[in-house]
Amino acid sequence: MCRSYKLLVIDDSQEILTAIHKYLEQKKYEVTTAADGLEGLKLLKSAEGGFDLVITDLVMPNVSGVGVIAILKKQFPGIPVVAITGYGEQPEALALEANADLVLEKPFDLDYLEQSIANLLSKQMVKES
């Protein structure tokens, strides 16, 4: 990996945010976290240079992950989105409808998450070149 990818992780569970943040930083990603959808959207709009990929929980207060994905795909259609959920099929179906690139059910394997991120980013690089 020649450059450091910028990831935004949005989840209302501090425990999950911390676990994903620590793991992905060890894998040399630049990680920013947000505790809810509203904070995540503010970060997306204000981030200089933008983010390369967004990971968002689906069920959160203020703005749901489905809302985040819908807005993100409208304003930044090139940014891949990984949706994570502990609530089964209904939020998962909504996430896919909102065009999430991948949906993972909690608990998920962090190695699998990282592998999925690498795959989405490499597809992104192919599209851009």
A tleap script that builds the chain and sets N, CA, C and O, in Angstrom:
source leaprc.protein.ff14SB
mol = sequence {
  NMET CYS ARG SER TYR LYS LEU LEU VAL ILE
  ASP ASP SER GLN GLU ILE LEU THR ALA ILE
  HIE LYS TYR LEU GLU GLN LYS LYS TYR GLU
  VAL THR THR ALA ALA ASP GLY LEU GLU GLY
  LEU LYS LEU LEU LYS SER ALA GLU GLY GLY
  PHE ASP LEU VAL ILE THR ASP LEU VAL MET
  PRO ASN VAL SER GLY VAL GLY VAL ILE ALA
  ILE LEU LYS LYS GLN PHE PRO GLY ILE PRO
  VAL VAL ALA ILE THR GLY TYR GLY GLU GLN
  PRO GLU ALA LEU ALA LEU GLU ALA ASN ALA
  ASP LEU VAL LEU GLU LYS PRO PHE ASP LEU
  ASP TYR LEU GLU GLN SER ILE ALA ASN LEU
  LEU SER LYS GLN MET VAL LYS GLU CSER
}
set mol.1.N position { 0.854 -1.181 0.000 }
set mol.1.CA position { 0.000 0.000 0.000 }
set mol.1.C position { 0.899 1.244 0.000 }
set mol.1.O position { 1.670 1.466 0.934 }
set mol.2.N position { 0.787 2.045 -1.056 }
set mol.2.CA position { 1.702 3.180 -1.163 }
set mol.2.C position { 1.197 4.422 -0.440 }
set mol.2.O position { 1.990 5.308 -0.123 }
set mol.3.N position { -0.082 4.504 -0.177 }
set mol.3.CA position { -0.572 5.669 0.556 }
set mol.3.C position { -1.486 5.209 1.681 }
set mol.3.O position { -1.965 4.075 1.691 }
set mol.4.N position { -1.715 6.098 2.615 }
set mol.4.CA position { -2.576 5.775 3.738 }
set mol.4.C position { -4.010 6.137 3.383 }
set mol.4.O position { -4.309 7.290 3.072 }
set mol.5.N position { -4.885 5.160 3.428 }
set mol.5.CA position { -6.293 5.414 3.123 }
set mol.5.C position { -6.998 6.009 4.326 }
set mol.5.O position { -6.731 5.641 5.471 }
set mol.6.N position { -7.911 6.945 4.042 }
set mol.6.CA position { -8.670 7.594 5.117 }
set mol.6.C position { -10.034 6.923 5.242 }
set mol.6.O position { -10.807 6.873 4.285 }
set mol.7.N position { -10.316 6.410 6.434 }
set mol.7.CA position { -11.581 5.738 6.682 }
set mol.7.C position { -12.372 6.502 7.732 }
set mol.7.O position { -11.800 7.053 8.673 }
set mol.8.N position { -13.685 6.531 7.569 }
set mol.8.CA position { -14.573 7.094 8.569 }
set mol.8.C position { -15.413 5.952 9.127 }
set mol.8.O position { -16.059 5.222 8.376 }
set mol.9.N position { -15.398 5.803 10.451 }
set mol.9.CA position { -16.185 4.759 11.103 }
set mol.9.C position { -17.250 5.440 11.963 }
set mol.9.O position { -16.932 6.258 12.826 }
set mol.10.N position { -18.529 5.091 11.717 }
set mol.10.CA position { -19.644 5.692 12.446 }
set mol.10.C position { -20.395 4.590 13.194 }
set mol.10.O position { -20.914 3.657 12.580 }
set mol.11.N position { -20.449 4.706 14.518 }
set mol.11.CA position { -21.181 3.721 15.328 }
set mol.11.C position { -21.502 4.353 16.670 }
set mol.11.O position { -20.681 5.085 17.224 }
set mol.12.N position { -22.685 4.080 17.198 }
set mol.12.CA position { -23.048 4.652 18.495 }
set mol.12.C position { -22.519 3.816 19.660 }
set mol.12.O position { -22.703 4.194 20.817 }
set mol.13.N position { -21.874 2.699 19.378 }
set mol.13.CA position { -21.253 1.886 20.432 }
set mol.13.C position { -19.774 2.253 20.532 }
set mol.13.O position { -19.002 2.004 19.606 }
set mol.14.N position { -19.385 2.849 21.664 }
set mol.14.CA position { -17.989 3.255 21.868 }
set mol.14.C position { -17.062 2.046 21.799 }
set mol.14.O position { -15.943 2.134 21.293 }
set mol.15.N position { -17.544 0.918 22.313 }
set mol.15.CA position { -16.748 -0.310 22.322 }
set mol.15.C position { -16.401 -0.756 20.893 }
set mol.15.O position { -15.260 -1.115 20.602 }
set mol.16.N position { -17.388 -0.728 20.026 }
set mol.16.CA position { -17.174 -1.129 18.627 }
set mol.16.C position { -16.285 -0.123 17.912 }
set mol.16.O position { -15.378 -0.505 17.173 }
set mol.17.N position { -16.546 1.173 18.134 }
set mol.17.CA position { -15.704 2.215 17.524 }
set mol.17.C position { -14.242 2.016 17.897 }
set mol.17.O position { -13.358 2.054 17.041 }
set mol.18.N position { -13.999 1.803 19.188 }
set mol.18.CA position { -12.624 1.644 19.681 }
set mol.18.C position { -11.966 0.414 19.064 }
set mol.18.O position { -10.818 0.476 18.626 }
set mol.19.N position { -12.689 -0.701 19.029 }
set mol.19.CA position { -12.127 -1.951 18.490 }
set mol.19.C position { -11.763 -1.803 17.016 }
set mol.19.O position { -10.667 -2.184 16.603 }
set mol.20.N position { -12.680 -1.250 16.223 }
set mol.20.CA position { -12.422 -1.084 14.785 }
set mol.20.C position { -11.297 -0.080 14.569 }
set mol.20.O position { -10.413 -0.303 13.742 }
set mol.21.N position { -11.327 1.027 15.314 }
set mol.21.CA position { -10.307 2.070 15.197 }
set mol.21.C position { -8.910 1.502 15.457 }
set mol.21.O position { -8.001 1.683 14.647 }
set mol.22.N position { -8.746 0.819 16.586 }
set mol.22.CA position { -7.430 0.263 16.944 }
set mol.22.C position { -6.949 -0.739 15.898 }
set mol.22.O position { -5.798 -0.698 15.463 }
set mol.23.N position { -7.843 -1.634 15.506 }
set mol.23.CA position { -7.477 -2.683 14.554 }
set mol.23.C position { -7.037 -2.088 13.215 }
set mol.23.O position { -5.998 -2.469 12.676 }
set mol.24.N position { -7.829 -1.153 12.680 }
set mol.24.CA position { -7.519 -0.605 11.360 }
set mol.24.C position { -6.298 0.317 11.389 }
set mol.24.O position { -5.571 0.410 10.400 }
set mol.25.N position { -6.068 0.997 12.511 }
set mol.25.CA position { -4.842 1.805 12.608 }
set mol.25.C position { -3.603 0.919 12.590 }
set mol.25.O position { -2.577 1.287 12.018 }
set mol.26.N position { -3.702 -0.245 13.216 }
set mol.26.CA position { -2.579 -1.197 13.176 }
set mol.26.C position { -2.304 -1.653 11.748 }
set mol.26.O position { -1.175 -1.997 11.398 }
set mol.27.N position { -3.360 -1.651 10.925 }
set mol.27.CA position { -3.234 -2.049 9.518 }
set mol.27.C position { -2.844 -0.857 8.640 }
set mol.27.O position { -2.895 -0.936 7.413 }
set mol.28.N position { -2.457 0.239 9.280 }
set mol.28.CA position { -1.942 1.446 8.602 }
set mol.28.C position { -2.987 2.272 7.864 }
set mol.28.O position { -2.665 2.969 6.901 }
set mol.29.N position { -4.233 2.198 8.311 }
set mol.29.CA position { -5.263 3.084 7.775 }
set mol.29.C position { -5.332 4.322 8.661 }
set mol.29.O position { -5.018 4.263 9.850 }
set mol.30.N position { -5.744 5.438 8.075 }
set mol.30.CA position { -5.985 6.662 8.843 }
set mol.30.C position { -7.467 6.633 9.214 }
set mol.30.O position { -8.326 6.712 8.336 }
set mol.31.N position { -7.771 6.522 10.504 }
set mol.31.CA position { -9.153 6.293 10.926 }
set mol.31.C position { -9.715 7.478 11.710 }
set mol.31.O position { -9.097 7.953 12.663 }
set mol.32.N position { -10.888 7.947 11.301 }
set mol.32.CA position { -11.635 8.975 12.024 }
set mol.32.C position { -12.931 8.317 12.481 }
set mol.32.O position { -13.516 7.522 11.746 }
set mol.33.N position { -13.386 8.646 13.699 }
set mol.33.CA position { -14.612 8.030 14.194 }
set mol.33.C position { -15.678 9.077 14.509 }
set mol.33.O position { -15.378 10.232 14.810 }
set mol.34.N position { -16.928 8.635 14.431 }
set mol.34.CA position { -18.075 9.476 14.787 }
set mol.34.C position { -19.047 8.619 15.597 }
set mol.34.O position { -19.235 7.437 15.310 }
set mol.35.N position { -19.664 9.235 16.618 }
set mol.35.CA position { -20.534 8.493 17.534 }
set mol.35.C position { -21.987 8.379 17.069 }
set mol.35.O position { -22.776 7.654 17.676 }
set mol.36.N position { -22.343 9.093 15.994 }
set mol.36.CA position { -23.690 8.933 15.429 }
set mol.36.C position { -23.697 9.445 13.990 }
set mol.36.O position { -22.720 10.029 13.520 }
set mol.37.N position { -24.819 9.216 13.300 }
set mol.37.CA position { -24.915 9.570 11.887 }
set mol.37.C position { -24.761 11.052 11.610 }
set mol.37.O position { -24.156 11.444 10.613 }
set mol.38.N position { -25.307 11.876 12.490 }
set mol.38.CA position { -25.223 13.322 12.307 }
set mol.38.C position { -23.770 13.793 12.362 }
set mol.38.O position { -23.324 14.559 11.508 }
set mol.39.N position { -23.036 13.326 13.375 }
set mol.39.CA position { -21.610 13.664 13.498 }
set mol.39.C position { -20.838 13.145 12.283 }
set mol.39.O position { -19.953 13.825 11.764 }
set mol.40.N position { -21.182 11.936 11.835 }
set mol.40.CA position { -20.527 11.354 10.657 }
set mol.40.C position { -20.726 12.200 9.412 }
set mol.40.O position { -19.785 12.424 8.652 }
set mol.41.N position { -21.958 12.673 9.201 }
set mol.41.CA position { -22.245 13.509 8.030 }
set mol.41.C position { -21.500 14.834 8.097 }
set mol.41.O position { -21.004 15.326 7.083 }
set mol.42.N position { -21.419 15.421 9.310 }
set mol.42.CA position { -20.668 16.674 9.468 }
set mol.42.C position { -19.198 16.466 9.108 }
set mol.42.O position { -18.593 17.297 8.430 }
set mol.43.N position { -18.625 15.340 9.570 }
set mol.43.CA position { -17.227 15.031 9.254 }
set mol.43.C position { -17.036 14.829 7.750 }
set mol.43.O position { -16.046 15.285 7.179 }
set mol.44.N position { -17.977 14.151 7.118 }
set mol.44.CA position { -17.885 13.928 5.668 }
set mol.44.C position { -17.864 15.243 4.911 }
set mol.44.O position { -17.097 15.415 3.963 }
set mol.45.N position { -18.713 16.170 5.337 }
set mol.45.CA position { -18.806 17.454 4.637 }
set mol.45.C position { -17.590 18.341 4.892 }
set mol.45.O position { -17.196 19.124 4.027 }
set mol.46.N position { -16.993 18.217 6.088 }
set mol.46.CA position { -15.898 19.113 6.438 }
set mol.46.C position { -14.508 18.532 6.155 }
set mol.46.O position { -13.511 19.250 6.220 }
set mol.47.N position { -14.442 17.252 5.846 }
set mol.47.CA position { -13.135 16.593 5.697 }
set mol.47.C position { -12.395 17.081 4.461 }
set mol.47.O position { -12.881 16.968 3.336 }
set mol.48.N position { -11.222 17.618 4.697 }
set mol.48.CA position { -10.384 18.019 3.570 }
set mol.48.C position { -9.791 16.775 2.949 }
set mol.48.O position { -9.259 15.914 3.650 }
set mol.49.N position { -9.880 16.680 1.649 }
set mol.49.CA position { -9.341 15.502 0.985 }
set mol.49.C position { -10.307 14.332 1.034 }
set mol.49.O position { -10.098 13.319 0.365 }
set mol.50.N position { -11.355 14.466 1.817 }
set mol.50.CA position { -12.391 13.442 1.873 }
set mol.50.C position { -11.936 12.126 2.477 }
set mol.50.O position { -10.807 11.991 2.951 }
set mol.51.N position { -12.834 11.173 2.449 }
set mol.51.CA position { -12.555 9.837 2.944 }
set mol.51.C position { -12.549 8.870 1.774 }
set mol.51.O position { -13.227 9.081 0.769 }
set mol.52.N position { -11.772 7.805 1.920 }
set mol.52.CA position { -11.707 6.790 0.867 }
set mol.52.C position { -12.791 5.731 1.034 }
set mol.52.O position { -13.194 5.082 0.069 }
set mol.53.N position { -13.263 5.564 2.284 }
set mol.53.CA position { -14.271 4.547 2.558 }
set mol.53.C position { -14.963 4.882 3.871 }
set mol.53.O position { -14.346 5.443 4.777 }
set mol.54.N position { -16.250 4.539 3.976 }
set mol.54.CA position { -17.015 4.781 5.198 }
set mol.54.C position { -17.585 3.462 5.705 }
set mol.54.O position { -18.125 2.663 4.939 }
set mol.55.N position { -17.453 3.254 7.012 }
set mol.55.CA position { -18.073 2.108 7.682 }
set mol.55.C position { -19.125 2.707 8.611 }
set mol.55.O position { -18.798 3.546 9.451 }
set mol.56.N position { -20.371 2.291 8.474 }
set mol.56.CA position { -21.409 2.854 9.333 }
set mol.56.C position { -22.314 1.787 9.916 }
set mol.56.O position { -22.705 0.837 9.239 }
set mol.57.N position { -22.637 1.965 11.189 }
set mol.57.CA position { -23.651 1.142 11.828 }
set mol.57.C position { -24.973 1.557 11.197 }
set mol.57.O position { -25.096 2.673 10.693 }
set mol.58.N position { -25.966 0.665 11.223 }
set mol.58.CA position { -27.250 1.014 10.615 }
set mol.58.C position { -28.237 1.611 11.599 }
set mol.58.O position { -28.964 2.543 11.257 }
set mol.59.N position { -28.273 1.084 12.820 }
set mol.59.CA position { -29.267 1.540 13.786 }
set mol.59.C position { -28.594 2.443 14.813 }
set mol.59.O position { -27.882 1.971 15.699 }
set mol.60.N position { -28.832 3.770 14.680 }
set mol.60.CA position { -28.205 4.764 15.555 }
set mol.60.C position { -29.193 5.891 15.816 }
set mol.60.O position { -30.141 6.079 15.053 }
set mol.61.N position { -28.974 6.649 16.904 }
set mol.61.CA position { -29.819 7.827 17.158 }
set mol.61.C position { -29.499 8.955 16.170 }
set mol.61.O position { -28.512 8.884 15.438 }
set mol.62.N position { -30.323 9.972 16.156 }
set mol.62.CA position { -30.194 11.139 15.263 }
set mol.62.C position { -30.405 10.744 13.811 }
set mol.62.O position { -31.542 10.715 13.340 }
set mol.63.N position { -29.335 10.442 13.097 }
set mol.63.CA position { -29.460 10.021 11.697 }
set mol.63.C position { -29.057 8.548 11.623 }
set mol.63.O position { -27.970 8.184 12.072 }
set mol.64.N position { -29.918 7.702 11.065 }
set mol.64.CA position { -29.600 6.265 10.972 }
set mol.64.C position { -28.513 6.032 9.924 }
set mol.64.O position { -28.211 6.903 9.108 }
set mol.65.N position { -27.943 4.846 9.972 }
set mol.65.CA position { -26.942 4.471 8.981 }
set mol.65.C position { -27.511 4.462 7.576 }
set mol.65.O position { -26.822 4.805 6.616 }
set mol.66.N position { -28.790 4.064 7.456 }
set mol.66.CA position { -29.433 4.058 6.145 }
set mol.66.C position { -29.510 5.493 5.610 }
set mol.66.O position { -29.290 5.729 4.422 }
set mol.67.N position { -29.826 6.452 6.497 }
set mol.67.CA position { -29.845 7.866 6.110 }
set mol.67.C position { -28.465 8.342 5.692 }
set mol.67.O position { -28.319 9.055 4.699 }
set mol.68.N position { -27.449 7.944 6.457 }
set mol.68.CA position { -26.055 8.305 6.136 }
set mol.68.C position { -25.696 7.790 4.747 }
set mol.68.O position { -25.148 8.522 3.924 }
set mol.69.N position { -26.015 6.516 4.498 }
set mol.69.CA position { -25.659 5.907 3.207 }
set mol.69.C position { -26.362 6.630 2.059 }
set mol.69.O position { -25.741 6.924 1.038 }
set mol.70.N position { -27.660 6.920 2.225 }
set mol.70.CA position { -28.424 7.586 1.163 }
set mol.70.C position { -27.815 8.955 0.838 }
set mol.70.O position { -27.636 9.293 -0.332 }
set mol.71.N position { -27.498 9.738 1.867 }
set mol.71.CA position { -26.920 11.069 1.665 }
set mol.71.C position { -25.515 10.954 1.073 }
set mol.71.O position { -25.160 11.683 0.147 }
set mol.72.N position { -24.731 10.043 1.611 }
set mol.72.CA position { -23.355 9.834 1.150 }
set mol.72.C position { -23.321 9.462 -0.329 }
set mol.72.O position { -22.532 10.017 -1.095 }
set mol.73.N position { -24.174 8.524 -0.729 }
set mol.73.CA position { -24.173 8.060 -2.121 }
set mol.73.C position { -24.647 9.149 -3.077 }
set mol.73.O position { -24.283 9.150 -4.253 }
set mol.74.N position { -25.461 10.080 -2.569 }
set mol.74.CA position { -25.922 11.197 -3.397 }
set mol.74.C position { -24.801 12.229 -3.562 }
set mol.74.O position { -24.538 12.698 -4.669 }
set mol.75.N position { -24.140 12.581 -2.439 }
set mol.75.CA position { -23.136 13.644 -2.468 }
set mol.75.C position { -21.737 13.170 -2.858 }
set mol.75.O position { -20.977 13.910 -3.483 }
set mol.76.N position { -21.404 11.943 -2.491 }
set mol.76.CA position { -20.068 11.395 -2.782 }
set mol.76.C position { -20.228 9.988 -3.357 }
set mol.76.O position { -19.870 9.009 -2.703 }
set mol.77.N position { -20.763 9.879 -4.578 }
set mol.77.CA position { -21.090 8.559 -5.127 }
set mol.77.C position { -19.885 7.617 -5.258 }
set mol.77.O position { -20.059 6.401 -5.332 }
set mol.78.N position { -18.679 8.165 -5.288 }
set mol.78.CA position { -17.500 7.315 -5.469 }
set mol.78.C position { -16.970 6.661 -4.199 }
set mol.78.O position { -16.084 5.810 -4.272 }
set mol.79.N position { -17.497 7.042 -3.035 }
set mol.79.CA position { -16.964 6.498 -1.780 }
set mol.79.C position { -17.677 5.187 -1.434 }
set mol.79.O position { -18.896 5.172 -1.265 }
set mol.80.N position { -16.920 4.084 -1.327 }
set mol.80.CA position { -17.542 2.815 -0.942 }
set mol.80.C position { -18.017 2.863 0.516 }
set mol.80.O position { -17.414 3.524 1.361 }
set mol.81.N position { -19.120 2.140 0.787 }
set mol.81.CA position { -19.699 2.115 2.131 }
set mol.81.C position { -19.876 0.672 2.604 }
set mol.81.O position { -20.433 -0.171 1.902 }
set mol.82.N position { -19.383 0.416 3.822 }
set mol.82.CA position { -19.619 -0.865 4.479 }
set mol.82.C position { -20.622 -0.591 5.600 }
set mol.82.O position { -20.359 0.217 6.491 }
set mol.83.N position { -21.767 -1.264 5.553 }
set mol.83.CA position { -22.775 -1.117 6.598 }
set mol.83.C position { -22.612 -2.274 7.585 }
set mol.83.O position { -22.416 -3.421 7.184 }
set mol.84.N position { -22.694 -1.959 8.884 }
set mol.84.CA position { -22.612 -3.016 9.892 }
set mol.84.C position { -23.875 -2.972 10.743 }
set mol.84.O position { -24.370 -1.897 11.081 }
set mol.85.N position { -24.387 -4.144 11.084 }
set mol.85.CA position { -25.637 -4.178 11.848 }
set mol.85.C position { -25.709 -5.388 12.765 }
set mol.85.O position { -25.188 -6.460 12.460 }
set mol.86.N position { -26.361 -5.183 13.879 }
set mol.86.CA position { -26.626 -6.281 14.791 }
set mol.86.C position { -28.100 -6.629 14.768 }
set mol.86.O position { -28.566 -7.417 15.591 }
set mol.87.N position { -28.841 -6.046 13.831 }
set mol.87.CA position { -30.298 -6.186 13.848 }
set mol.87.C position { -30.883 -7.010 12.719 }
set mol.87.O position { -32.077 -6.898 12.441 }
set mol.88.N position { -30.087 -7.827 12.063 }
set mol.88.CA position { -30.663 -8.790 11.126 }
set mol.88.C position { -31.127 -8.232 9.801 }
set mol.88.O position { -30.562 -7.273 9.275 }
set mol.89.N position { -32.167 -8.851 9.273 }
set mol.89.CA position { -32.489 -8.687 7.859 }
set mol.89.C position { -33.125 -7.370 7.446 }
set mol.89.O position { -32.829 -6.871 6.361 }
set mol.90.N position { -33.990 -6.789 8.274 }
set mol.90.CA position { -34.670 -5.570 7.822 }
set mol.90.C position { -33.693 -4.412 7.584 }
set mol.90.O position { -33.712 -3.829 6.500 }
set mol.91.N position { -32.829 -4.054 8.565 }
set mol.91.CA position { -31.866 -2.987 8.281 }
set mol.91.C position { -30.920 -3.353 7.135 }
set mol.91.O position { -30.502 -2.499 6.353 }
set mol.92.N position { -30.594 -4.649 7.057 }
set mol.92.CA position { -29.698 -5.107 5.991 }
set mol.92.C position { -30.320 -4.840 4.623 }
set mol.92.O position { -29.642 -4.361 3.714 }
set mol.93.N position { -31.606 -5.148 4.475 }
set mol.93.CA position { -32.302 -4.910 3.208 }
set mol.93.C position { -32.338 -3.420 2.893 }
set mol.93.O position { -32.152 -3.019 1.745 }
set mol.94.N position { -32.578 -2.601 3.917 }
set mol.94.CA position { -32.592 -1.144 3.718 }
set mol.94.C position { -31.224 -0.628 3.291 }
set mol.94.O position { -31.124 0.245 2.430 }
set mol.95.N position { -30.158 -1.177 3.903 }
set mol.95.CA position { -28.794 -0.751 3.561 }
set mol.95.C position { -28.485 -1.071 2.108 }
set mol.95.O position { -27.886 -0.261 1.401 }
set mol.96.N position { -28.890 -2.244 1.669 }
set mol.96.CA position { -28.644 -2.621 0.276 }
set mol.96.C position { -29.460 -1.737 -0.660 }
set mol.96.O position { -28.995 -1.353 -1.733 }
set mol.97.N position { -30.676 -1.421 -0.243 }
set mol.97.CA position { -31.532 -0.543 -1.034 }
set mol.97.C position { -30.906 0.859 -1.148 }
set mol.97.O position { -31.026 1.518 -2.181 }
set mol.98.N position { -30.242 1.298 -0.075 }
set mol.98.CA position { -29.591 2.613 -0.078 }
set mol.98.C position { -28.228 2.561 -0.770 }
set mol.98.O position { -27.501 3.554 -0.787 }
set mol.99.N position { -27.885 1.413 -1.337 }
set mol.99.CA position { -26.643 1.222 -2.113 }
set mol.99.C position { -25.371 1.054 -1.287 }
set mol.99.O position { -24.300 1.484 -1.715 }
set mol.100.N position { -25.473 0.438 -0.114 }
set mol.100.CA position { -24.253 0.090 0.618 }
set mol.100.C position { -23.493 -0.912 -0.251 }
set mol.100.O position { -24.105 -1.752 -0.912 }
set mol.101.N position { -22.174 -0.826 -0.251 }
set mol.101.CA position { -21.373 -1.740 -1.068 }
set mol.101.C position { -21.243 -3.113 -0.416 }
set mol.101.O position { -21.027 -4.117 -1.095 }
set mol.102.N position { -21.379 -3.142 0.912 }
set mol.102.CA position { -21.244 -4.393 1.648 }
set mol.102.C position { -21.998 -4.255 2.966 }
set mol.102.O position { -21.982 -3.189 3.581 }
set mol.103.N position { -22.657 -5.325 3.402 }
set mol.103.CA position { -23.332 -5.324 4.700 }
set mol.103.C position { -22.762 -6.474 5.524 }
set mol.103.O position { -22.755 -7.622 5.081 }
set mol.104.N position { -22.284 -6.155 6.729 }
set mol.104.CA position { -21.758 -7.178 7.637 }
set mol.104.C position { -22.614 -7.222 8.889 }
set mol.104.O position { -22.989 -6.184 9.435 }
set mol.105.N position { -22.919 -8.429 9.339 }
set mol.105.CA position { -23.674 -8.579 10.579 }
set mol.105.C position { -22.729 -8.686 11.755 }
set mol.105.O position { -21.728 -9.399 11.697 }
set mol.106.N position { -23.052 -7.972 12.828 }
set mol.106.CA position { -22.271 -8.061 14.063 }
set mol.106.C position { -22.622 -9.364 14.768 }
set mol.106.O position { -23.778 -9.780 14.694 }
set mol.107.N position { -21.720 -10.012 15.428 }
set mol.107.CA position { -20.287 -9.711 15.452 }
set mol.107.C position { -19.629 -10.227 14.166 }
set mol.107.O position { -19.970 -11.300 13.669 }
set mol.108.N position { -18.701 -9.460 13.652 }
set mol.108.CA position { -17.974 -9.872 12.446 }
set mol.108.C position { -16.495 -9.989 12.778 }
set mol.108.O position { -16.015 -9.451 13.775 }
set mol.109.N position { -15.798 -10.698 11.924 }
set mol.109.CA position { -14.369 -10.913 12.102 }
set mol.109.C position { -13.615 -9.682 11.577 }
set mol.109.O position { -13.837 -9.259 10.443 }
set mol.110.N position { -12.736 -9.115 12.390 }
set mol.110.CA position { -12.009 -7.902 11.981 }
set mol.110.C position { -11.095 -8.165 10.784 }
set mol.110.O position { -10.901 -7.282 9.949 }
set mol.111.N position { -10.539 -9.364 10.697 }
set mol.111.CA position { -9.708 -9.699 9.529 }
set mol.111.C position { -10.549 -9.680 8.257 }
set mol.111.O position { -10.100 -9.213 7.210 }
set mol.112.N position { -11.782 -10.195 8.361 }
set mol.112.CA position { -12.681 -10.202 7.213 }
set mol.112.C position { -13.064 -8.768 6.830 }
set mol.112.O position { -13.138 -8.428 5.649 }
set mol.113.N position { -13.305 -7.938 7.842 }
set mol.113.CA position { -13.616 -6.526 7.586 }
set mol.113.C position { -12.468 -5.871 6.825 }
set mol.113.O position { -12.689 -5.185 5.827 }
set mol.114.N position { -11.258 -6.083 7.294 }
set mol.114.CA position { -10.088 -5.460 6.661 }
set mol.114.C position { -9.897 -5.964 5.230 }
set mol.114.O position { -9.563 -5.193 4.331 }
set mol.115.N position { -10.108 -7.248 5.034 }
set mol.115.CA position { -10.002 -7.843 3.694 }
set mol.115.C position { -11.053 -7.220 2.764 }
set mol.115.O position { -10.768 -6.913 1.607 }
set mol.116.N position { -12.262 -7.041 3.286 }
set mol.116.CA position { -13.348 -6.438 2.505 }
set mol.116.C position { -13.021 -4.992 2.147 }
set mol.116.O position { -13.286 -4.551 1.029 }
set mol.117.N position { -12.440 -4.251 3.103 }
set mol.117.CA position { -12.039 -2.861 2.863 }
set mol.117.C position { -10.989 -2.821 1.752 }
set mol.117.O position { -11.092 -2.018 0.825 }
set mol.118.N position { -9.992 -3.681 1.847 }
set mol.118.CA position { -8.927 -3.729 0.834 }
set mol.118.C position { -9.520 -4.022 -0.545 }
set mol.118.O position { -9.118 -3.411 -1.535 }
set mol.119.N position { -10.472 -4.952 -0.614 }
set mol.119.CA position { -11.110 -5.291 -1.896 }
set mol.119.C position { -11.881 -4.100 -2.466 }
set mol.119.O position { -11.764 -3.785 -3.651 }
set mol.120.N position { -12.671 -3.439 -1.610 }
set mol.120.CA position { -13.448 -2.285 -2.072 }
set mol.120.C position { -12.532 -1.154 -2.534 }
set mol.120.O position { -12.805 -0.508 -3.545 }
set mol.121.N position { -11.449 -0.914 -1.798 }
set mol.121.CA position { -10.516 0.158 -2.172 }
set mol.121.C position { -9.784 -0.170 -3.469 }
set mol.121.O position { -9.534 0.724 -4.278 }
set mol.122.N position { -9.436 -1.441 -3.678 }
set mol.122.CA position { -8.741 -1.788 -4.922 }
set mol.122.C position { -9.690 -1.659 -6.116 }
set mol.122.O position { -9.265 -1.261 -7.200 }
set mol.123.N position { -10.965 -1.990 -5.928 }
set mol.123.CA position { -11.954 -1.782 -7.008 }
set mol.123.C position { -12.084 -0.298 -7.304 }
set mol.123.O position { -12.213 0.109 -8.458 }
set mol.124.N position { -12.050 0.513 -6.237 }
set mol.124.CA position { -12.153 1.958 -6.358 }
set mol.124.C position { -10.967 2.507 -7.172 }
set mol.124.O position { -11.146 3.365 -8.036 }
set mol.125.N position { -9.781 2.013 -6.892 }
set mol.125.CA position { -8.580 2.475 -7.591 }
set mol.125.C position { -8.675 2.144 -9.083 }
set mol.125.O position { -8.248 2.934 -9.925 }
set mol.126.N position { -9.233 0.980 -9.404 }
set mol.126.CA position { -9.396 0.574 -10.803 }
set mol.126.C position { -10.359 1.520 -11.516 }
set mol.126.O position { -10.111 1.923 -12.653 }
set mol.127.N position { -11.479 1.880 -10.833 }
set mol.127.CA position { -12.460 2.801 -11.421 }
set mol.127.C position { -11.846 4.164 -11.714 }
set mol.127.O position { -12.137 4.786 -12.736 }
set mol.128.N position { -10.983 4.622 -10.794 }
set mol.128.CA position { -10.418 5.969 -10.916 }
set mol.128.C position { -9.320 6.044 -11.966 }
set mol.128.O position { -9.067 7.119 -12.510 }
set mol.129.N position { -8.661 4.925 -12.265 }
set mol.129.CA position { -7.532 4.994 -13.203 }
set mol.129.C position { -7.962 4.797 -14.642 }
set mol.129.O position { -7.127 4.828 -15.546 }
savepdb mol mol.pdb
quit
